[in-house]
Amino acid sequence: MKILVLNCGSSSIKYKLFEGKELLAEGLIERIGEKGSKIKNHAQGLKLMIEQLIQSRKIKHIDEIDAVGHRVVHGGKVTKPTIIDNKLINIIKKYSKDAPLHNPVNLKGILEMKKILPGIKQVAVFDTAFHQTMPEYAYVYALPYELYKKDEIRRYGFHGVSHNYVVLRAAEIMKKKLGKLNIITCHLGAGCSMAAVKKGRVIDTSMGFTPLEGLVMGTRPGDIDAGILIHLANIKKMNFREIDDFLNKKCGLAGISGFGKDMRRILKEYRKGNKRCRLAIEIFCYRIKKYLAAYAAALGNVDAIVFTAGIGENVPLVRKLSANIECLGIRIDVNRNRKIKEGIISSAGSKVKVLVIPTDEEKMIAIETRRLIKK
């Protein structure tokens, strides 16, 4: 069975083609709709993707694909991968207002592929689904209860596909059953989130009703006092759209450092002695450390901490500043931390194993898609 996996971003299409567990081809279409780009929209991007797949000689014709799996960020209370139909498309549309940077472009990929491969089953794998095992006391906000019951205002969590993949891989590396492990996962990229996973089930996660809550991110602030938004409206006379744009695009590492959201650029300036870049890194890591301690308390005991995604996998300084927590018995082997691509980086005396695991959301989506289609 050949499965094409699509991960559509606002200006990009990341794709992988699998046959069974084997990766046949992969690629990235970038700068979609950007100034100077020849690729004006996602429809053109998908046509280019098909050309690249055929040029790779892994398929002769697009009809050889048996199923398409899509990463979709927000599925509300959908708890598992689901075959895409009109009902599911309406659910994705419904939650687009709560994940405005992601759901609309995820939906573009789905609708275009329905035109390209009209007879092929397509599956949505939701970032929110993995977190639906949270207990009610972890996902209900301290707001009037009617807002939860009638308007579904609650904590959903995101990056679930990535969190799911790395806990499974962690269990493999540690050679233990996932059902016997308590793991804290740290997905640190342009968007950042953490999850507390008790015996394979999420009991808490840092993102909430939208992807704005929790850790400091590339352009998002994470946890802030809600009164700040009232202040911005009253004093700065910002309207709702301006506040939404401000929170999603102008805060986080970019807002503190003044050098944009790219951690590589911020690190470069930090090493030159830039105080704002140093502060950005310190705030970023301090927030992670606070969540690590909180989740350790929630879990009762921790067997492993996993770092993944662009920053989590590639920035040893962040791992060192975030996870060397003596009171929890967590110690990182600094020399090994600099070199490792995948595996355990904690020192021999650490009570908690610290791992670096490159995430593979597309592989996880392919596994879930294959499982559902066969069923």
C-alpha positions in Angstrom: 0.0 0.0 0.0 1.4 3.4 -1.1 0.5 6.2 1.2 1.1 9.9 0.5 1.4 12.1 3.6 0.8 15.8 3.3 1.7 18.5 5.9 0.5 21.8 4.5 1.7 25.0 6.0 0.8 28.6 5.3 3.5 28.9 2.5 4.7 25.3 2.2 3.9 21.7 1.5 5.9 19.0 3.2 5.3 15.5 1.8 6.4 12.0 2.1 5.5 8.8 0.2 5.6 5.5 2.0 5.1 1.9 0.9 4.6 -0.1 4.0 7.2 1.2 6.4 9.6 2.1 3.7 10.0 5.8 2.8 10.0 6.0 -1.0 10.3 9.8 -1.5 10.0 13.1 0.3 10.1 16.8 -0.5 9.3 20.3 0.4 7.5 22.9 -1.7 8.3 26.4 -0.2 7.5 30.1 -0.6 3.9 29.4 -1.8 2.2 32.7 -2.5 5.2 34.8 -1.4 6.4 37.8 -3.4 8.6 36.7 -6.3 7.6 33.0 -6.1 6.3 31.2 -9.2 4.1 29.1 -7.1 1.0 31.3 -6.5 -1.2 28.9 -4.4 -1.4 25.4 -2.9 -3.0 24.0 -6.0 0.1 24.8 -8.0 2.3 23.5 -5.2 0.5 20.2 -5.2 0.9 19.9 -9.0 4.6 20.5 -8.6 4.7 17.9 -5.8 3.2 15.3 -8.2 5.8 16.2 -10.9 8.6 15.7 -8.3 7.2 12.3 -7.3 7.0 11.1 -10.9 10.5 12.5 -11.6 11.8 10.5 -8.6 10.7 7.3 -10.4 9.1 6.0 -7.3 5.7 6.1 -9.1 4.9 6.2 -12.8 1.5 7.8 -12.3 -0.4 9.5 -9.4 -3.1 6.8 -9.5 -0.6 4.4 -7.9 -1.2 6.1 -4.6 -3.6 4.1 -2.5 -4.4 6.6 0.3 -3.6 10.1 1.4 -2.9 11.1 5.1 -3.2 14.7 6.2 -1.9 16.4 9.3 -4.7 18.6 10.6 -4.0 20.8 13.6 -7.4 21.3 15.3 -10.1 18.7 15.3 -11.9 19.7 18.5 -13.1 16.6 20.4 -12.3 14.2 17.6 -10.3 11.5 19.4 -8.8 9.4 16.6 -7.7 9.4 12.9 -10.8 9.7 10.7 -11.6 9.1 7.0 -12.4 12.5 5.5 -16.0 13.1 4.4 -18.2 16.3 4.3 -19.0 16.0 8.0 -15.3 16.0 8.9 -14.6 18.9 6.5 -17.2 21.0 8.3 -15.5 20.1 11.7 -12.1 21.3 10.3 -13.8 24.5 9.0 -15.5 25.0 12.4 -12.1 25.0 14.3 -10.3 27.2 11.7 -11.2 30.3 13.8 -9.3 28.8 16.7 -6.2 27.6 14.7 -6.2 30.3 12.0 -2.5 29.7 11.0 -3.1 26.0 10.3 -6.6 24.6 9.7 -7.4 26.7 6.7 -4.2 25.6 4.8 -4.7 22.0 6.0 -8.1 22.2 4.5 -6.7 23.5 1.2 -4.5 20.5 0.9 -7.5 18.2 1.5 -9.8 19.8 -1.0 -7.2 20.0 -3.7 -6.2 16.3 -3.3 -9.9 15.4 -3.5 -9.8 17.0 -7.0 -6.6 15.3 -8.0 -7.5 11.8 -6.6 -11.3 11.8 -6.3 -11.6 8.1 -5.8 -9.0 7.6 -3.1 -9.6 7.5 0.6 -8.1 10.4 2.6 -7.5 10.4 6.3 -7.1 13.3 8.7 -4.8 12.8 11.7 -5.4 15.5 14.2 -2.8 17.2 16.5 -5.5 17.5 19.1 -6.5 13.9 19.1 -3.6 12.5 21.2 -4.5 14.9 24.1 -8.1 13.8 24.4 -7.2 11.4 27.3 -6.7 14.4 29.6 -8.9 14.3 32.7 -11.6 16.9 33.0 -9.9 18.8 35.7 -6.9 19.3 33.4 -8.8 20.6 30.4 -11.7 22.7 31.8 -10.9 26.4 32.4 -12.0 28.2 35.6 -14.7 30.1 33.6 -18.5 29.8 33.9 -19.1 26.1 33.2 -21.7 26.9 30.5 -18.9 28.2 28.3 -17.4 24.7 28.3 -20.7 22.8 27.8 -22.3 25.1 25.3 -19.4 26.7 23.5 -16.8 24.0 23.9 -14.3 26.4 25.4 -11.7 24.0 26.9 -8.1 23.0 26.6 -7.4 20.9 23.5 -3.6 20.7 23.1 -1.7 20.5 19.9 1.4 18.9 18.3 -0.2 15.6 19.3 1.1 13.7 16.3 4.7 14.6 17.2 4.2 13.9 21.0 2.7 10.5 20.1 5.6 9.5 17.8 8.3 10.4 20.2 6.8 8.6 23.3 6.6 5.4 21.2 10.2 5.9 20.0 11.3 6.6 23.6 9.9 3.3 24.8 11.7 1.5 22.0 15.0 3.2 22.8 14.6 2.5 26.6 13.5 -1.1 25.8 10.5 -0.8 28.0 6.7 -1.0 27.5 5.1 2.4 27.1 2.3 1.4 29.5 4.9 1.3 32.3 6.6 4.7 31.6 5.9 8.3 32.7 7.3 10.6 30.0 7.4 14.4 29.6 7.7 15.4 25.9 9.1 18.8 24.8 8.2 19.7 21.2 10.3 22.9 20.6 10.2 24.5 17.2 8.5 27.6 15.8 5.6 26.4 17.8 6.3 24.9 21.2 4.4 22.6 23.5 5.0 20.0 26.2 2.9 17.0 27.3 2.8 14.9 30.5 2.2 11.3 29.4 1.4 8.7 32.1 1.6 5.1 30.9 0.9 6.1 27.3 -2.0 8.5 28.1 -1.7 12.3 28.1 -2.7 13.8 31.5 -1.8 17.4 30.7 -0.3 19.5 27.9 0.8 23.1 27.7 -1.2 24.4 24.7 -4.9 25.0 25.4 -8.0 26.3 23.6 -5.7 27.6 20.8 -2.0 27.1 20.1 -1.3 30.4 22.0 -1.1 29.0 25.5 1.9 27.5 27.3 5.6 27.9 26.4 7.3 30.9 24.8 7.4 30.3 21.0 8.8 31.9 17.9 6.2 34.6 17.5 3.7 33.6 20.2 3.9 34.6 23.9 2.6 31.5 25.6 1.1 32.1 29.1 0.3 35.8 29.8 -2.0 37.7 32.0 -5.4 38.0 30.2 -5.6 41.5 31.6 -2.8 42.6 29.2 -5.2 42.1 26.3 -7.8 44.4 28.0 -5.0 46.9 28.5 -4.0 46.8 24.8 -7.6 47.4 23.9 -8.1 50.2 26.3 -4.8 52.0 26.2 -3.4 51.1 22.7 -6.9 51.1 21.2 -6.2 47.8 19.5 -9.2 45.9 18.0 -9.7 42.1 18.1 -8.1 41.5 14.7 -5.0 43.6 15.7 -4.7 41.8 19.0 -5.0 38.4 17.2 -2.3 39.4 14.8 -0.1 40.8 17.6 -0.4 37.5 19.7 0.3 35.2 16.8 2.9 37.1 14.8 4.8 39.7 16.9 5.5 38.2 20.4 7.6 35.3 21.7 11.3 35.1 20.8 10.8 37.6 18.0 9.3 40.2 20.2 11.9 39.9 23.0 15.0 39.6 20.9 14.2 42.0 18.1 15.9 39.6 15.7 13.0 37.5 14.5 11.8 34.0 15.5 14.8 32.0 14.2 16.7 30.5 17.2 19.8 30.2 15.0 19.9 34.0 14.5 19.1 34.6 18.1 21.9 32.3 19.3 24.4 34.0 17.0 23.6 37.4 18.4 23.6 35.9 22.0 27.1 34.7 21.5 28.1 38.3 20.4 26.8 39.5 23.8 23.4 40.9 22.7 21.4 41.4 26.0 18.0 41.1 24.5 18.9 37.8 22.8 20.3 36.5 26.0 17.0 37.5 27.8 15.0 35.8 25.0 16.8 32.5 25.6 16.6 32.7 29.4 12.9 33.4 29.3 12.4 30.6 26.8 14.3 28.0 28.9 12.9 29.2 32.2 9.3 28.6 31.0 10.3 25.0 29.9 11.9 24.4 33.3 8.8 25.5 35.2 6.6 23.2 33.1 9.0 20.3 33.6 8.7 20.7 37.4 5.0 21.1 37.3 4.5 18.0 35.1 6.9 16.0 37.3 4.6 16.8 40.2 1.5 15.9 38.2 3.0 12.5 37.1 4.3 11.6 40.5 7.5 10.2 39.1 9.2 10.7 35.8 11.1 8.1 33.8 12.1 10.2 30.8 12.1 13.6 29.3 12.2 13.9 25.5 13.3 16.8 23.4 12.2 17.0 19.8 11.5 19.4 16.8 13.9 22.0 15.4 15.1 23.6 18.6 14.7 20.6 20.8 16.8 18.4 18.5 19.5 20.9 17.5 20.2 23.4 20.3 22.2 21.8 23.2 22.2 25.1 25.2 18.4 25.1 25.4 18.4 21.5 26.6 21.1 22.2 29.2 19.4 25.4 30.6 16.0 23.8 30.6 16.5 20.3 31.9 19.5 20.3 34.3 17.2 20.3 37.4 19.1 19.1 40.5 16.1 19.0 42.8 14.5 16.4 40.4 17.7 14.5 40.0 18.0 15.3 36.3 21.5 15.7 35.0 22.6 16.0 31.4 25.9 14.7 30.0 27.1 18.0 28.5 29.7 16.4 26.1 27.2 13.9 24.8 24.5 16.5 24.6 26.6 18.5 22.0 27.0 15.6 19.5 23.9 13.3 19.7 21.4 13.0 16.9 19.1 10.5 18.7 19.3 8.8 22.0 19.9 9.3 25.7 21.9 12.5 26.8 21.4 12.2 30.6 24.4 11.4 32.7 24.9 8.1 34.5 23.8 9.6 37.8 20.6 11.1 36.5 17.4 9.7 38.1 15.5 10.6 34.9 16.6 9.7 31.4 16.8 12.6 29.0 16.5 11.8 25.3 16.8 13.6 22.0 14.5 12.1 19.4 13.9 13.6 15.9 10.2 13.8 15.4 8.6 12.2 12.3 5.0 13.3 12.1 4.7 12.1 8.5 5.7 8.5 9.5 3.2 8.6 12.4 0.4 9.8 10.0 1.3 7.1 7.5 1.1 4.4 10.3 -2.3 5.7 11.4 -3.6 6.1 7.8 -2.6 2.5 7.0 -4.2 1.2 10.2 -7.5 2.9 9.5 -7.7 2.0 5.8 -6.9 -1.7 6.5 -9.6 -1.7 9.2 
